[in-house]
Amino acid sequence: MSTKKMKIMMPCEEANHVCDKTQYKEATLWEKIILNIHLIYCRACRKYSKNNSKLTKKIKEAKVECLEKKCKESMKKELTDAINQHTN
């Protein structure tokens, strides 16, 4: 059995980390509960959380298209070749 005490208060740095984890759906239920308690009394972290949510929404709306793997590998090879030619 763990002898750890249940921690209800968290520092802002940890709250911001849990906020980030929540954004990527990596936070545990307990972390989310403690984060919400922290957000009740911390205006700075509420603002951080709000901005994080806005950023996530904008990224999802961006409809960014990524290069195919073959294209990336070709570009990487061309860059490596150019660097090698320049340094020799």
Residue pairs with C-beta under 8 A, 6 or more apart in sequence:
7 34
8 34
8 37
9 37
9 38
10 18
10 34
10 35
10 38
12 38
12 42
12 44
12 45
15 35
15 38
15 39
15 42
15 45
15 48
16 45
16 48
18 27
18 31
18 32
18 34
18 35
19 35
19 45
19 48
19 49
19 52
20 52
21 27
21 31
22 31
22 32
22 35
23 52
23 53
23 56
27 35
35 49
38 45
39 45
39 46
39 49
67 75
